[in-house]
Amino acid sequence: MKNTENIAAIILAAGFSSRMGSFKPLLPLGNTSVIEKSVRMFESAGINNINVVVGYKSNELLPILKPLKVNIVANNNYYEGMFSSVKAGIRIIEPSIEAFFFLPGDIPLVLPKTITALIAAYRGNSAGIIYPCLNGERGHPPLISTAYKDTILSWDKEGGLRSLLQEYEADVLDIEVEDQGVLQDMDTPLDYQRVRESVSGYVIPSVHECHRLLDNWEVPEQVLRHCQTVAQVAERIANSLAGAGYTLNHGLVLSAALLHDLARGEKNHAQVGAERLRRLGYPEVAEIVAIHMDLPVNSERVFSEASIVYLADKLVKDDKIISLEQRLRETSHKYASEPLALEAVTRRLSQAENIKREIEKAISLPLEKIIL
């Protein structure tokens, strides 16, 4: 018997997508759509019994779904919320099915290996509910035994499936996985942009992978805190620019900010760190790390990922956010007897000030209101 036999998947694609503003299942993702990405993921994991619950805009979904090897489940009560789609999907589960996955239609980046790991855990344990977790945080899709089928169908309390599963916490098994996709949903346009970045062709380490790299390289605690604060500042700036209509690769900004000082303490640490990242197969991140100290004038595209990391680094001393004016006063005093060093620092801060000024024009706010 195959490990995946008698295991089903239920993909929920019936909601309004109200926060997104566009119908999420049909949004493009790489060379496919969000809904097709989810279906293909389960297929790659060996799941043959795949059910897609439709409701809102079902007439637009059907032409996409019919060529796929899926069961189409109509939820005429989709306006009642997600739990109505959960029940619709469960009702058609065949008696031979012993467990099923639930995947909301806005979580398309789960890896097939995660599905395989959850099934293996289900086969090897008596737990009836298996969650994938990343760094201790539960994600999707849970794998649920059909022993709970009747309970779910009769459940009428507040909170839907989440509150029901909380009643059976003693039956839960959490499985730690190396898969950022279990937590990566698409509620808003910014979420969608980040998901698209994940399949854009860039090879970018996840936040979890960045922390693992910093740990492997034994980056000192004070440098780690600095990198984390720089990442927070850079992410806030990138989010503000996204809100003003500027397109940036947020994953690239965050990863480069977290890793920019990974070789701090070594001579030419920016170049040393960049070379380490190139050897690991992260050339885009390496390029930003290489120039985080000195941004080339001919590369100073104000709203680039590199310029945001450059500015964020200048706005953080140790692990504290400071103004560029304060930074200039402190460095002017520090290097008062070293004219060449003072000239270099002054040039860097002047460049950062120019970037800051242009960003403030774009977002129509003082940067301090965003980063503090």
N, C-alpha and C positions, 0 to 999 in steps of 0.2 A: 504493500500500500504506500502510495506517495505521502510524504509528510503533509502536503497541502490538501489532501483529499478530505472532503466533508468540512472544509473551511470556506466560508463565504465572505464577501466584502459588500458593504453598503455605503455608497457615496451619496451624500446629500447635496442636491443641486436644485432645490425648489424655492429658495428664498428670494427676497426682493433685492438684495445687494444695496440697501438704501444708503449706507455710509460710504460705499465706494462711488456711487453715482453712475456706474456702468454695471452691466450684468456680468458678474465675476466668472461663471463657468466658461463663457465664450471669449474672455480676454485672451489676446495672443501671448504666448510664452515660448520664446525661442522660435522653432519652426512648427509649433503646434498650438493647441489651446490649453487652457487650464484644465478643463474637464478631460480632455484626451490624455494629458500628462498623468492625471491620477489613475485613469483606466490602465494605461500602459505600465504604470508602476506595479499595479497588482498583477498584471499579466506576467511581467518579468519575474515576479516572485513565485510564479506557479499557481496563482489563484485563478481558477476557471469560472467559478460561480460569482460573477460581479453584477451587482444590482445598482442602478442609478435612479434615485428618486427625483422626479421632476414635478414642477408645478407652475410657478411664475415663468413666463416666456417659454413654456414647453414647446411651442410651435417652432421656436428658433433653435432649440436644443435637439429636437428629434432628427433633423437631417444630419447632424454630427454624430449622434449616438447610434443610429440604425446600422451603419456599416461596421460598427464595432461589435464585438462578441459580448454584449451585455444584456441583462434583463432590464427593461424600462418599466419603472413603477410610477404610476400617476398618483400624486397626492392632491386631491381636489380641495383639501382643507389647508393648503400651504400658508394661507394668510393667518392661520392660528399660531404660527411659529415653528421653530425647528423640531420641537418634540413631536409635532404631528407628522413630520417627515420620518422621524425615527420609527414611529409606530407603523407608518405605511410600509417602510422597508422591512420591518420584522414580520409583518403579517404574511408576506409572500415567501418567507424562508421555508424551504422544504424540510420535511421530517428527518431526512438523512443528514442534515447539516448539524454539526455538533458545536460549532463556535463561529462567530462572525466578527469582522472588523467594522468599526464605524469611522468614516472619514468625512468631515465637513468638506464641502466643495471648494473652500478657499484655502486649503492646506495642500498644495500640489507638489511639494519638494521632498516628501518622505522617500527614503531610499529603499529599494527592494530588499537589501540585506537586513533592514530593520524588521520588515514583515517576516522574513525567515527566522530572525532571532526570537521574535514574539511567539511564533508557532512552536519553535523548539522548546521554549520555556513552558508553553502550555502542555506540550506532550510530556514534559518531564516533571510536572508538578501537579498538585491537586487544586491549585488556585483556579477560581472561575473567572477572574477578571485580571488581565495582564495589561499594564501600562508601559509604554516606552518613556524613558526619562533621560534628560540631558542635564548633567550636573545636579541631579536630585529634583529637577522640575518635571512634572508630568506633562506629556504631550499627547499627540494623536498619531495613529489611531489606536484606541484600546481594542483588545481582543476579548470578546465576551462570550461565555458559554451560553448555549441555548437553554440551559436550565433556568435562566432568568427571563425567558421569552414571555411567559404568561404574566409574570410580575410587571414587566415593562408595559405590556398592552393594557393592563388594568390600572396602572399608576395614574393618579389624578392630583397629586400634591404639587405645590409650588416648586419651581426649580428644575422641572423636567428630568432628563436622564442624569444630569450631574447630581441632583439631590437623591435620586434613587440609588445610584452607585455608592454614594456616601453611606447609605444604610447598610451596605455590604462590605464595608472597609476591611473586615476580618478576612474576606475572601480575595483580597487584592494582592498581587505580586508586582512589584516595580522592577523593571529591567533597564539597567543603564545602557544607553546606546551612544555611538559616535555618529550622531545624525542631527545637524542643526535644523533640518526640515521638519522634525516633529513639533517644533515650537513656532515655525514660521508661517503665520497666517496672513490673510490679505483683507483686513477690514477697511482700510483707507487707501487713497491713491498713493500715499507715501509708502505704505506697506507693499503695494503692488510694484512700485519702482524698485524696492529692495529685492523682491522676489525675482524680478526680471534681471537684475544685476547678477544674481546667483547663477543664471543660465546664459549670461552674456558672452561667455568665452574667456573672460578673465579667470585666472586661477588665483583666488584670493582665500587666505586662511580664515576660518570662522573665528569669532571671539574666543571660543573654547580652545581652538588650535593655537591662537596667539598666546594665550596664557600658558599653554603647555610648552610652547617654544621658549618663552621667557623663563619658565621653570627649568627646562632642560639645560639652558645656558647659564643657569644660576645667577640671574640678574639680581643685584642687591635690592633689598626691600625699599630703600629710599628712591632708587631709580624706578622701580616698579610703580611706586605711588605717583611719581612724576608722570610716567607714561599713561597711567590711568586717568589722571587729571587732564592731561593734554587731550586724550581721547574724548573725554566728556565735553571739553570746550569745542573741539573740532566737530563733534557730532551735533552740538547745538547750533553752530554756525551753518553747517550743511543743511540741517533741518529748516532753518530760517530762510536760507536761499531757495530751498525746494518750495517753501510756502510762497515765495515771491516769483515762482515760475522758472527757476534755473535748474537745469538738469545736471546732476552729479552722481557719481558712483559712491553711494554712502558706505557700502561695504569696504571699498578701497580706502576711503577716508579713515574709517574706524580702524582697520587693520594696520595701515601705515602709521597712524598716530600711536597705537599700542606698541608697535615694534620699532619706533624711530630711534630709540636709545638702547637697543638691545646689546650693543657693543660698547656702551659708555664705560670710560675708564681706559680704553685702548687708544693708541695713537691713531689718528684719522678714523675715529669710531664710526662716522657716517658711512665711509667707504667700506670699512670692515663689515659692518652690519649689512650693508647692501649686498656685498659679495656672498655672505652666508645665505641670504634670502634667494639670491639667484641660483645658488647650488641646490636649494630645496625646490626650485621650480616656481618661484613667485616673482617674476620679473617686473610686473607693474608696481608691486609694493616696494621692491628693491629700488626702483627708480626714484620714488618719493623719499625713501629713507636716505638715499645718497645725497639729496640736495636739501635736506631739512635744515641744515646749518646755513648754507649759502645758496639761495635761489637764483639761478642764472637770470640775468636781465632779459635775455631773449626767450626765457621760458615763463616769464611772469604774466601768464594769462590769469587775470585777477580771480576769476571764479573757477579755478582748477582745483583738483584734489590736492595737488602739491602745495599750492599757495595757501590753502586752508590749514593744512598740517603745519606749514612754515609759520603762519601767524599764530596758531594755537600754541606752538612751542614757545614763542616769544612772550606769550601772555601768561605763562606759568613758570614760576620760580620754585624749585623743589616741588612741593605738591600744593602750592598756593597760587591762586589766580591774582595777578597784579596788573596794573596799567602799564602801557608802554612808557608813559612819562616817568613813572616810578622806576621802571627798569633802566631807563636812560640815566636817571640821577644816580642810581646805585653803581652802575657800571662806569660812569664818568669818574666817580670817586675812586672806584677800585683800580682803574687803569690810568689814573692821572699821570703817573710817571712812565707809562708805556704808550707812547704816541701811536705806534703802528697797531697795537691791539685795540686801542681806543677808537682809531679810525675804522677798523673792521667792524667793531660792535656798533658804532654809530650808524654805519652804512646799513647793517642788517636791520636795525630798529627803524630806520627811516623807510626802508623797503616795506617792513611790516606795517608801518603807519599808513603808507599809501594803499596797501591792500585793505586795511581796516576801513579807511575812509570810503573806498569804493563799495565795500560790502554794506556799510551803513546807508549809502545812497540807495542801494538796491533794495534793502529791506525796510527803509524809511524808519529806522530806529537806531539809537545809540547801541553799540555792541554790548555795552555793560548790562543793558536790560535783558540781553539774551544769555549771557554767559555767567552772570552772578546769581 
